Amino acid sequence: LQQSRPCGRQPPAPPAGSIPGPARPGTKRLPRAIVVGVKKGGTRAVLESPIARVLHSAAGGICACFVPPGGDMSPPPGACPSSFLSITFCFTCRSLMPRTLDSQITVEKTPSYFVTKEAPRRIFNMSRDTKLIVVVRNPVTRAISDYTQTLSKKPDIPTFEGLTFRNRSLGLVDTSWNAIRIGMYAVHLESWLQYFPLSQIHFVSGEKLITDPAGEMGKVQDFLGIKRVITDKHFYFNKTKGFPCLKKSESSGLPRCLGKSKGRTHVQIDPEVIEQLRDFYRPYNIKFYETVGQDFRWE
Ligand code: A3P
């Protein structure tokens, strides 16, 4: 994220309003919808579908919007935490959005928003009509996936078990560890519901996204108010990858699976630890199901 488009090198912020391009067709627009989370839930799989012209955070959209709390407009190069969304976002980010035709929509993805306290207020201030998409997955599996990813980059980190507990024999889970905290969906959702009605938030089941990608994407399309263009005929199950893949990618027209970082083999975890984590998450899961009115069957 930080290397792909350093903050300091962004073009000056254009004035508010749409910016029709001189040469290319389309208009740069604020995102109609944002995939706000969750990390390792399946967010990439949602965005890889050909429903939208997409700008996700890896393209640097949020980097340019970094305005330190003091309001200085020249952020330090490389310092691009997406949680620093500010009102300048409205102007700066629009300039970085891809051009879309009237028939297309712009969707942004920044999975860290869901667990960022400030994000709901700032997105609300940017545009209260923004639709929000949250891809959720069994929090225990999500935590293991998250840890597996970190381990692949930093092989020297402590064991999963070591990081999970403040006191293992007492079963005290360390909720300050991000891999654990992210999965407490009910807690994070509270902050969003202070600004957005539930009807403006769509929850995608990370599990169903794998077993029935067309069905799950169908619901996303309904939520976005667009025609159901993605159907079963767009997917095939790739046995080698062990996941659904697109029969034809938008860019090359060739079959396309997600990259190696999506669908890794998970680290083996002591079944007893998994059981303890299931117990830990159960009340949060139940609260989450009750709030959203949907049973994700993670028990
Ligand atoms: P694992 O790598 O643990 O299997 P994100 O894109 O939010 O980081 O989520 C990554 C997860 O997306 C993967 O986690 C994988 O389980 C899930 N996923 C869902 N659909 C997928 C697909 N078609 N191909 C690969 N991974 C997919």
Residues whose N, C-alpha, C, O or C-beta is under 5 A from the ligand:
A	BS01	A3P	V38 K39 K40 G41 G42 T43 R44 A45 S145 G206 L209 I210 F243 P244 L258 S261 K262 G263 R264
